[in-house]
Amino acid sequence: MKRIISITLALTLICSAFCVTAFAGSGKIGDANGDDKLSAVDARMILQHVANVKPIEDTSNLDVSQDGKISAVDARIILQIVAGIIDPVKEEQMQIFVNAFNGVKENASSVTLATVNVYESEPYSGPDEFKEDYEAMIQETVGEQVVNQTFTGADITANFPPVGATCSLTYNEVKDFEFTETENYYEISFKVRGETNPTRGKGVGAVATIVTKEELESAMKNEIDPEMSDEEFRLVMKVNSRYNDVTVKARIDKATGNMIEYYVDTPYVMEMNMFEMLKMNIGIGTAEKWKIAY
């Protein structure tokens, strides 16, 4: 058998009697009835507006989701805020991170991958016959390396994470969120909850360059038999790209809103199951430190 180790890679609606066409007179985002606070009444009024039952004349402060439109999403967010599920302050702090993170590819003059630390993210699980190959690979792969490789122009988009996507992370998707403000910087750190077979731009795939399930399947198929069809491969082997909690740390310049340092620790586990008999998990994580210039 060929060596198969390949690592490169919500809405409770509250009803009450309320009158006629309303005005969004307050400056508080989402305050539809102008009482300077958020409540289920505001969510209901937005839903009535969306359904064209009781249109609101001034909707300038009702786009809670900031997606450019008034919809049921805005009502849902208000209800989540009222219920304590969403913390508006934390969401605003997360948006500072998202804006700065996405701004790297738009505004940076260069990005430098300073160091990469490759490590065993999970102990080997599989047949003893492959353990020697695994241990040899670990010996060759793990360790911290000073890279200091700088990318400019189109190479920034091609190398700075997440490659192939932009970040759309929300506060609800993370844990251990910390936001510190100093005189000159915002220091932000958090963990993105781990997931299996993530999608680029969402969750783990919003902050790290990931290996998708499809990419892993393609790589493994080429290892076994490039002539196999995808259907044939899936009959032989099942694979998953599993990511444990991803740690993120960032430093953002307060004056400009630019991210100047970025750290992402991505614990990856490749899961393989051949013929429901040969099961193997290979865990290889990477921790990258980036410096950004403008």
N, C-alpha and C positions, 0 to 999 in steps of 0.2 A: 504494500500500500504506500502511495506517495505520502510524504510528509504533508500534513494538512494544517500546519500552523502558519498563518499568514497575518502579520500585524503591521499595517501601515496606517492603519485605519482607526330657581333656582325661585314662579315668582309669586309670592303671596300678594294678591291685590286686595287692598283694604277699601271697602266701600262705605261712603257716608254721604249724606245730602249736602250738596254744595251748589252754588248758583252759577249761572250764566257765564258769558264770555269774560275771561280773566285777563289781567295784565301782570306781566312779570316785572314788578317795579323795583325789586331789590337788586343790589349789586352782588349778592351771594350767589355763586354758581348753583343752579338747580332750584332756587327759591322762586317757585312759580306764583305763589299767592302774595308775595311781598311782605311776609312777616319777619324777615331776616333770620329765619331758621329753616332747617330741613326737616320734613316730616312726611308721613305717608300721604298727606293731602297733596303735597307737591308732586309726588309720583303719580297719584291718580289724575291730577290735572294734566300732566304731560301725556298720559295715556289717552285721555279724552281729546286732547289736541291732535295727537297722532291719528286717532279714529275719526277726526273731524266732527266730533260731537259737540265740543265746546272749545272752539279755536282760541288760542292765546295770541293776542295782537303783537306783543313784544316778546320775542323768543331769544333775544340777544344773549341772555345768560343761562339758557337751558341746555346747551350742548355740554352736558357733564362729561361725556366720554371723549370730547374734543375730536370727534371724527368728522366734523363739518355738517352734521345733520341732527335733527331732533327725532328720536325714535324711542321704542320701548326699552332699548338698552339704557338710555338715560334714566328712565323710571326705575329700572332694575338696580342701577348703581345707587340711586338715592335710597331705595329700600335697604340695600346692603349697608349703607352708611348708617341709617337709622338703627338697624339691627346690630351694629357694631362689628359687622363682618369686614367692612372696609374702613381703613383709617385714612381719611383724606390727607393728613399731613404726610404720612408715609408714602401714599400714592404720589404726592407732589415731589417728595424726595426721590422716589424711584424714577419719576419722569426726568429729573435732573440727570440722573445716570443715563437713561435711555437716550436722551437728546445728545449728551456729550459723547456717548459711545458710538452712535450712528454718525455723529459729526466727524469722527476720525477719518472715515473714508471720504467724506465730502470736503474737508478743510485742511487736513494735515499735509504738511510739505514732505514729511518722512516719518516712517515708523521703524523702530529698531527692536528686533527680537534679541533681548539682552542675554537671557539664560533659558535653558530648557532642562528640566529635571524629569527623567523617565524612571518610573518605579513600578514595583509589583503592587497592583491595586487590590488584588485578592489572591489568596493561595491557590495554587494549581489544583484542579479537580479533573480527574480523567484516568485512563488506563496507565498502569505502570510502564507499559512498553513505550509510551511517548514521553515519560517523565525526563529521561536523559536528554532528549532533544529540547524539551522545555527549559531545563536548567541551563543548558548550553546557551540557548537564546537569551535567557535572563542575564547570564554573565556578560554577554556581548552588548546588551541593550541598556540595562539600567545604569543610572548615574546622572549627575548634574554636569552640564556642559555649558561653558561660556561661549555664546554664539556671536553676539554683537554683529548681527547681519542687518543691514539697513535697506529698506525698500522705499521707493519713491514712485510717483505717478500711478499708472495702472497696476503696478506691482503691490501697492498698498491694498487695493481691493482684493487682489488675488492671494494675499497672504495674511492680512490682519483678520482675526476672528470676529464674527463667524464667517468663514469663507462661503460665498454663495447665498448669503442672506443678510437681512438687516434685523435689528433687535426690536421685538415688540413685547418685551417682558413687562408684567404687572406685579405689584406688591404681593398679590394673592398667590403668586407662583413661587415665592421664596420663603425662606425661614432664616432665623438668626440675623435679621436685618439690623445693621448699625449705620448711623449717619452722624458724623462728627463735623462740626464747622469750626475752622480756625480763622485766623485773620485773613489768610490768603487762599485757603483751600477748603474744598469739601472732601472728606475722607469717607468712602462708602465701602461697606463689606456686607456680604450675604452669602447664602447658599441656595442654589437652585435645586429643587427636589429632583432626585434621580428618577429616571424612567427608562423603559425598554422601547427600543425602536423609535426614538424621537424624530421630530420633523425640523428641518432647517427653519430658523427664524422664530421658533416657539420653544418655551421651556428651556431645557438644556441646550437645544439648538439655537437659542437666541443669544447665548453668550460664549459658546465654544464651537470650534470647527468639529463637526461630528462625522462619524461613519454611519450612513443610513443602512437599514436592513437590505435594501436593494443593492447597494454597493458591496456589502459584505457577501451577499449571495453571488454576485458576479465574480468577485475575487476568488471565492472558494470554488466556484464552478470551473474557472480557468485553472485552478490548482489540480483539480481532479481530472477533468476532461473538457477542454474547450469546445469540443464538438457536441456536447450535451445540450439539449434544449432546456429552457428554464423549468418547464414542467417535469422533465426527467430528473433534473437536479433536485427539485423539491420532493420528489418521491424517495430519493436517496438520502437527502440530508435536510435537516431543519436548522436554521441559524438565526441568532438574534444579536443585535447590538444593544447591550445593556450599559447604562450609565448610572453610577452611584451619585450621591449629592456632589454637585459641582461648586467649588468655592471661588468666589469672585472678590477682588479688591481693586479699588480704583481711586486715583487722586485727580480731582478736577479743579482747575484754576477758577476762582470765584469771579474774577474780573471779566474773563472772556467766556466762561462756560466750557472751555476746552479741556478734554481729558488729556493728561500729560503722562500718567503712568497707569498700566493695566496689568493685573495678575489674574490668571485663570488656572485652576487646578481641576483637571478632568479625569476622574477615575473610570476607566473603560474596561468592560468585560465582554469578551467574545464568547458566545455560547454556541456549541455545536452538538448536534444529535444525529448520528448516522444510523439508519435502519432501526432506530429505537434501541440500539444495543451499545454503540460506542458514543458515550457522552463525555464532553470535554469542555471545561471553562478555562479561558486564558485571560488573566487580568493584568492589563498594562495601562498605567496612568501617566499623564504628562502634566507638568506644571510649567507654565510659561510666564516670563516677565517681559513686558513691552514698555518701551519709552517712546513718546510721541512728540514731534516738533511741528511748529506751525510757522 
